[in-house]
């Protein structure tokens, strides 16, 4: 019974750390996209849409900043 408790606790801890890691990465990516938008609300929505597109296209994390910068440069206010 002791091993069962240890295994369950270990698995729960590993899952929690994985979940926290994924959340922090998402928050960092979101903050990166919003930082490129400045105070423009339209551009913020556009950049969040671009971030969703980047995730759908499976843009690598190392390339994400450059990819978002290109998208931000192509933003047309309107």
The first five atom37 places (N, CA, C, CB, O) and aatype in JSON, in Angstrom:
{
  "aatype": [20, 20, 20, 20, 20, 20, 20, 20, 20, 20, 20, 20, 20, 20, 20, 20, 20, 20, 20, 20, 20, 20, 20, 20, 20, 20, 20, 20, 20, 20, 20, 20, 20, 20, 20, 20, 20, 20, 20, 20, 20, 20, 20, 20, 20, 20, 20, 20, 20, 20, 20, 20, 20, 20, 20, 20, 20, 20, 20, 20, 20, 20, 20, 20, 20, 20, 20, 20, 20, 20, 20, 20, 20, 20, 20, 20, 20, 20],
  "atom_mask": [
    [1, 1, 1, 1, 1],
    [1, 1, 1, 1, 1],
    [1, 1, 1, 1, 1],
    [1, 1, 1, 1, 1],
    [1, 1, 1, 1, 1],
    [1, 1, 1, 1, 1],
    [1, 1, 1, 1, 1],
    [1, 1, 1, 1, 1],
    [1, 1, 1, 1, 1],
    [1, 1, 1, 1, 1],
    [1, 1, 1, 1, 1],
    [1, 1, 1, 1, 1],
    [1, 1, 1, 1, 1],
    [1, 1, 1, 1, 1],
    [1, 1, 1, 1, 1],
    [1, 1, 1, 1, 1],
    [1, 1, 1, 1, 1],
    [1, 1, 1, 1, 1],
    [1, 1, 1, 1, 1],
    [1, 1, 1, 1, 1],
    [1, 1, 1, 1, 1],
    [1, 1, 1, 1, 1],
    [1, 1, 1, 1, 1],
    [1, 1, 1, 1, 1],
    [1, 1, 1, 1, 1],
    [1, 1, 1, 1, 1],
    [1, 1, 1, 1, 1],
    [1, 1, 1, 1, 1],
    [1, 1, 1, 1, 1],
    [1, 1, 1, 1, 1],
    [1, 1, 1, 1, 1],
    [1, 1, 1, 1, 1],
    [1, 1, 1, 1, 1],
    [1, 1, 1, 1, 1],
    [1, 1, 1, 1, 1],
    [1, 1, 1, 1, 1],
    [1, 1, 1, 1, 1],
    [1, 1, 1, 1, 1],
    [1, 1, 1, 1, 1],
    [1, 1, 1, 1, 1],
    [1, 1, 1, 1, 1],
    [1, 1, 1, 1, 1],
    [1, 1, 1, 1, 1],
    [1, 1, 1, 1, 1],
    [1, 1, 1, 1, 1],
    [1, 1, 1, 1, 1],
    [1, 1, 1, 1, 1],
    [1, 1, 1, 1, 1],
    [1, 1, 1, 1, 1],
    [1, 1, 1, 1, 1],
    [1, 1, 1, 1, 1],
    [1, 1, 1, 1, 1],
    [1, 1, 1, 1, 1],
    [1, 1, 1, 1, 1],
    [1, 1, 1, 1, 1],
    [1, 1, 1, 1, 1],
    [1, 1, 1, 1, 1],
    [1, 1, 1, 1, 1],
    [1, 1, 1, 1, 1],
    [1, 1, 1, 1, 1],
    [1, 1, 1, 1, 1],
    [1, 1, 1, 1, 1],
    [1, 1, 1, 1, 1],
    [1, 1, 1, 1, 1],
    [1, 1, 1, 1, 1],
    [1, 1, 1, 1, 1],
    [1, 1, 1, 1, 1],
    [1, 1, 1, 1, 1],
    [1, 1, 1, 1, 1],
    [1, 1, 1, 1, 1],
    [1, 1, 1, 1, 1],
    [1, 1, 1, 1, 1],
    [1, 1, 1, 1, 1],
    [1, 1, 1, 1, 1],
    [1, 1, 1, 1, 1],
    [1, 1, 1, 1, 1],
    [1, 1, 1, 1, 1],
    [1, 1, 1, 1, 1]
  ],
  "atom_positions": [
    [[0.82, -1.19, 0.0], [0.0, 0.0, 0.0], [0.87, 1.26, 0.0], [-0.94, 0.0, 1.2], [0.5, 2.26, -0.61]],
    [[2.0, 1.21, 0.68], [2.88, 2.37, 0.71], [3.41, 2.71, -0.68], [4.04, 2.12, 1.67], [3.51, 3.88, -1.04]],
    [[3.75, 1.68, -1.47], [4.26, 1.93, -2.81], [3.19, 2.57, -3.69], [4.74, 0.62, -3.43], [3.48, 3.44, -4.51]],
    [[1.97, 2.15, -3.51], [0.86, 2.71, -4.28], [0.74, 4.21, -4.02], [-0.46, 2.0, -3.92], [0.56, 4.99, -4.96]],
    [[0.83, 4.62, -2.77], [0.74, 6.03, -2.41], [1.91, 6.81, -3.01], [0.72, 6.2, -0.87], [1.73, 7.91, -3.52]],
    [[3.09, 6.23, -2.95], [4.27, 6.88, -3.51], [4.13, 7.04, -5.03], [5.55, 6.09, -3.18], [4.43, 8.1, -5.57]],
    [[3.67, 6.0, -5.7], [3.51, 6.05, -7.16], [2.46, 7.09, -7.55], [3.11, 4.66, -7.71], [2.69, 7.89, -8.46]],
    [[1.32, 7.08, -6.89], [0.25, 8.04, -7.2], [0.71, 9.47, -6.94], [-1.01, 7.72, -6.37], [0.46, 10.36, -7.75]],
    [[1.38, 9.69, -5.84], [1.86, 11.03, -5.51], [2.9, 11.5, -6.52], [2.45, 11.06, -4.1], [2.88, 12.66, -6.93]],
    [[3.8, 10.61, -6.91], [4.83, 10.96, -7.88], [4.21, 11.29, -9.23], [5.83, 9.81, -8.03], [4.58, 12.28, -9.86]],
    [[3.27, 10.47, -9.69], [2.61, 10.73, -10.96], [1.82, 12.04, -10.94], [1.69, 9.57, -11.31], [1.83, 12.79, -11.92]],
    [[1.14, 12.3, -9.83], [0.4, 13.56, -9.71], [1.35, 14.76, -9.74], [-0.43, 13.56, -8.41], [1.04, 15.77, -10.37]],
    [[2.48, 14.65, -9.07], [3.47, 15.72, -9.08], [4.06, 15.95, -10.45], [4.57, 15.42, -8.09], [4.23, 17.09, -10.87]],
    [[4.37, 14.87, -11.17], [4.91, 15.0, -12.52], [3.89, 15.63, -13.46], [5.34, 13.64, -13.06], [4.24, 16.49, -14.26]],
    [[2.64, 15.21, -13.35], [1.58, 15.79, -14.18], [1.43, 17.28, -13.88], [0.25, 15.04, -13.96], [1.3, 18.09, -14.8]],
    [[1.43, 17.64, -12.62], [1.28, 19.04, -12.24], [2.42, 19.88, -12.79], [1.21, 19.19, -10.73], [2.18, 20.98, -13.29]],
    [[3.64, 19.4, -12.72], [4.78, 20.14, -13.23], [4.71, 20.28, -14.76], [6.09, 19.45, -12.82], [5.04, 21.34, -15.3]],
    [[4.29, 19.23, -15.45], [4.12, 19.3, -16.89], [3.05, 20.34, -17.24], [3.74, 17.93, -17.46], [3.25, 21.18, -18.12]],
    [[1.91, 20.29, -16.54], [0.82, 21.22, -16.77], [1.27, 22.66, -16.53], [-0.38, 20.88, -15.87], [0.94, 23.55, -17.31]],
    [[2.01, 22.9, -15.47], [2.51, 24.23, -15.15], [3.5, 24.7, -16.22], [3.17, 24.23, -13.77], [3.46, 25.87, -16.61]],
    [[4.37, 23.84, -16.67], [5.33, 24.17, -17.72], [4.62, 24.59, -19.0], [6.25, 22.96, -18.0], [4.98, 25.6, -19.61]],
    [[3.61, 23.83, -19.4], [2.84, 24.17, -20.61], [2.14, 25.5, -20.45], [1.82, 23.06, -20.93], [2.15, 26.31, -21.37]],
    [[1.52, 25.75, -19.3], [0.84, 27.02, -19.04], [1.79, 28.2, -19.11], [0.16, 26.98, -17.67], [1.47, 29.23, -19.71]],
    [[2.95, 28.07, -18.5], [3.92, 29.17, -18.5], [4.4, 29.45, -19.92], [5.12, 28.84, -17.59], [4.55, 30.61, -20.29]],
    [[4.64, 28.4, -20.71], [5.04, 28.61, -22.1], [3.96, 29.34, -22.88], [5.35, 27.28, -22.78], [4.26, 30.24, -23.67]],
    [[2.71, 28.97, -22.68], [1.6, 29.65, -23.36], [1.52, 31.11, -22.94], [0.27, 28.95, -23.07], [1.32, 31.99, -23.79]],
    [[1.67, 31.38, -21.65], [1.63, 32.76, -21.17], [2.77, 33.58, -21.76], [1.69, 32.8, -19.63], [2.58, 34.73, -22.14]],
    [[3.95, 32.99, -21.84], [5.1, 33.7, -22.4], [4.87, 34.0, -23.88], [6.39, 32.87, -22.21], [5.19, 35.09, -24.35]],
    [[4.34, 33.04, -24.62], [4.06, 33.26, -26.04], [3.01, 34.35, -26.22], [3.6, 31.96, -26.71], [3.12, 35.19, -27.11]],
    [[1.99, 34.32, -25.37], [0.94, 35.34, -25.44], [1.5, 36.72, -25.12], [-0.22, 34.99, -24.47], [1.19, 37.7, -25.81]],
    [[2.32, 36.81, -24.1], [2.93, 38.09, -23.75], [3.84, 38.59, -24.86], [3.73, 37.95, -22.45], [3.89, 39.8, -25.12]],
    [[4.55, 37.69, -25.53], [5.4, 38.08, -26.65], [4.56, 38.68, -27.76], [6.2, 36.87, -27.17], [4.9, 39.74, -28.3]],
    [[3.47, 38.02, -28.11], [2.61, 38.52, -29.18], [1.99, 39.86, -28.8], [1.5, 37.51, -29.5], [1.92, 40.77, -29.63]],
    [[1.55, 40.0, -27.56], [0.93, 41.25, -27.14], [1.95, 42.38, -27.03], [0.22, 41.07, -25.8], [1.6, 43.54, -27.25]],
    [[3.18, 42.06, -26.69], [4.2, 43.1, -26.6], [4.5, 43.71, -27.97], [5.48, 42.54, -25.99], [4.91, 44.86, -28.06]],
    [[4.31, 42.94, -29.02], [4.54, 43.45, -30.36], [3.38, 44.31, -30.86], [4.76, 42.3, -31.32], [3.51, 45.01, -31.86]],
    [[2.26, 44.26, -30.15], [1.08, 45.01, -30.57], [1.05, 46.41, -29.99], [-0.18, 44.28, -30.18], [0.38, 47.29, -30.54]],
    [[1.74, 46.64, -28.9], [1.7, 47.96, -28.26], [0.35, 48.21, -27.63], [2.03, 49.06, -29.27], [-0.24, 47.31, -27.03]],
    [[-0.16, 49.43, -27.75], [-1.42, 49.8, -27.11], [-2.61, 49.69, -28.06], [-1.34, 51.22, -26.58], [-3.75, 49.91, -27.64]],
    [[-2.39, 49.36, -29.31], [-3.44, 49.26, -30.31], [-4.28, 48.0, -30.09], [-2.83, 49.26, -31.72], [-3.79, 46.88, -30.23]],
    [[-5.56, 48.2, -29.73], [-6.43, 47.05, -29.43], [-6.67, 46.18, -30.65], [-7.76, 47.54, -28.87], [-6.73, 44.96, -30.54]],
    [[-6.79, 46.8, -31.81], [-6.98, 46.02, -33.04], [-5.77, 45.15, -33.34], [-7.25, 46.94, -34.21], [-5.91, 44.0, -33.77]],
    [[-4.6, 45.71, -33.11], [-3.38, 44.96, -33.37], [-3.2, 43.84, -32.35], [-2.15, 45.89, -33.35], [-2.67, 42.78, -32.67]],
    [[-3.66, 44.07, -31.11], [-3.6, 43.01, -30.1], [-4.41, 41.81, -30.54], [-4.1, 43.52, -28.73], [-3.95, 40.67, -30.47]],
    [[-5.64, 42.06, -31.0], [-6.49, 40.97, -31.47], [-5.85, 40.28, -32.67], [-7.89, 41.48, -31.84], [-5.88, 39.05, -32.78]],
    [[-5.27, 41.06, -33.56], [-4.6, 40.51, -34.74], [-3.42, 39.62, -34.34], [-4.12, 41.64, -35.66], [-3.24, 38.54, -34.89]],
    [[-2.63, 40.09, -33.38], [-1.45, 39.32, -32.96], [-1.85, 38.04, -32.25], [-0.57, 40.17, -32.05], [-1.18, 37.02, -32.4]],
    [[-2.93, 38.07, -31.48], [-3.39, 36.83, -30.84], [-3.89, 35.85, -31.89], [-4.51, 37.13, -29.82], [-3.7, 34.64, -31.74]],
    [[-4.52, 36.36, -32.94], [-4.95, 35.49, -34.04], [-3.73, 34.91, -34.75], [-5.83, 36.27, -35.04], [-3.73, 33.74, -35.13]],
    [[-2.7, 35.73, -34.92], [-1.46, 35.25, -35.53], [-0.8, 34.17, -34.67], [-0.48, 36.41, -35.76], [-0.25, 33.2, -35.19]],
    [[-0.85, 34.35, -33.36], [-0.29, 33.34, -32.46], [-1.04, 32.02, -32.6], [-0.34, 33.82, -30.99], [-0.42, 30.95, -32.6]],
    [[-2.36, 32.08, -32.72], [-3.14, 30.87, -32.95], [-2.75, 30.21, -34.28], [-4.64, 31.18, -32.93], [-2.65, 28.99, -34.38]],
    [[-2.54, 31.05, -35.31], [-2.1, 30.52, -36.6], [-0.73, 29.86, -36.5], [-2.07, 31.64, -37.66], [-0.49, 28.81, -37.1]],
    [[0.15, 30.47, -35.74], [1.49, 29.89, -35.55], [1.41, 28.53, -34.86], [2.38, 30.85, -34.72], [2.13, 27.6, -35.22]],
    [[0.53, 28.43, -33.89], [0.35, 27.13, -33.22], [-0.22, 26.1, -34.18], [-0.57, 27.27, -31.99], [0.19, 24.94, -34.17]],
    [[-1.18, 26.53, -35.0], [-1.79, 25.61, -35.96], [-0.77, 25.15, -37.01], [-2.99, 26.27, -36.65], [-0.8, 24.01, -37.46]],
    [[0.14, 26.05, -37.38], [1.17, 25.71, -38.37], [2.38, 25.04, -37.73], [1.61, 26.97, -39.1], [3.33, 24.65, -38.42]],
    [[2.34, 24.91, -36.42], [3.41, 24.27, -35.65], [4.76, 24.95, -35.88], [3.52, 22.8, -36.03], [5.78, 24.3, -36.14]],
    [[4.74, 26.29, -35.76], [5.97, 27.07, -35.86], [6.83, 26.72, -34.65], [5.69, 28.62, -35.93], [6.33, 26.71, -33.52]],
    [[8.09, 26.44, -34.87], [8.99, 26.06, -33.77], [9.18, 27.24, -32.83], [10.35, 25.57, -34.31], [9.14, 28.4, -33.25]],
    [[9.4, 26.94, -31.6], [9.54, 27.96, -30.57], [10.71, 28.91, -30.87], [9.74, 27.31, -29.19], [10.61, 30.12, -30.62]],
    [[11.8, 28.39, -31.39], [12.96, 29.23, -31.7], [12.66, 30.22, -32.82], [14.15, 28.36, -32.07], [13.29, 31.27, -32.91]],
    [[11.7, 29.88, -33.67], [11.35, 30.73, -34.82], [10.14, 31.61, -34.54], [11.08, 29.87, -36.03], [9.8, 32.46, -35.37]],
    [[9.5, 31.43, -33.4], [8.24, 32.12, -33.13], [8.39, 33.64, -33.09], [7.66, 31.64, -31.82], [7.56, 34.34, -33.66]],
    [[9.41, 34.15, -32.44], [9.57, 35.6, -32.33], [9.74, 36.24, -33.7], [10.78, 35.94, -31.44], [9.1, 37.26, -33.99]],
    [[10.57, 35.67, -34.55], [10.77, 36.21, -35.89], [9.5, 36.1, -36.71], [11.93, 35.49, -36.6], [9.16, 37.01, -37.47]],
    [[8.79, 35.0, -36.56], [7.54, 34.79, -37.29], [6.51, 35.84, -36.89], [7.0, 33.37, -37.03], [5.83, 36.42, -37.74]],
    [[6.39, 36.07, -35.59], [5.44, 37.08, -35.11], [5.85, 38.49, -35.53], [5.31, 37.01, -33.58], [4.99, 39.32, -35.82]],
    [[7.14, 38.76, -35.57], [7.6, 40.08, -36.02], [7.21, 40.32, -37.47], [9.11, 40.21, -35.85], [6.8, 41.42, -37.83]],
    [[7.35, 39.3, -38.31], [6.95, 39.44, -39.72], [5.45, 39.69, -39.83], [7.34, 38.17, -40.52], [5.01, 40.51, -40.64]],
    [[4.69, 38.99, -39.03], [3.24, 39.19, -39.05], [2.87, 40.58, -38.55], [2.53, 38.11, -38.19], [1.97, 41.23, -39.09]],
    [[3.56, 41.04, -37.52], [3.28, 42.38, -36.97], [3.62, 43.46, -37.98], [4.08, 42.6, -35.67], [2.93, 44.47, -38.07]],
    [[4.68, 43.24, -38.75], [5.08, 44.22, -39.76], [4.05, 44.3, -40.88], [6.46, 43.86, -40.34], [3.9, 45.34, -41.53]],
    [[3.34, 43.22, -41.11], [2.34, 43.19, -42.17], [0.97, 43.64, -41.72], [2.25, 41.81, -42.72], [0.02, 43.57, -42.51]],
    [[0.83, 44.09, -40.5], [-0.47, 44.5, -39.97], [-0.95, 45.78, -40.66], [-0.4, 44.71, -38.43], [-0.2, 46.75, -40.78]],
    [[-2.2, 45.75, -41.11], [-2.82, 46.92, -41.71], [-3.96, 47.36, -40.8], [-3.34, 46.61, -43.17], [-4.93, 46.63, -40.62]],
    [[-3.85, 48.56, -40.22], [-4.91, 49.08, -39.38], [-6.11, 49.41, -40.25], [-4.44, 50.32, -38.58], [-5.97, 49.98, -41.33]],
    [[-7.27, 49.04, -39.76], [-8.42, 49.36, -40.59], [-9.62, 48.82, -40.02], [-8.28, 48.87, -41.94], [-10.7, 48.99, -40.59]]
  ]
}
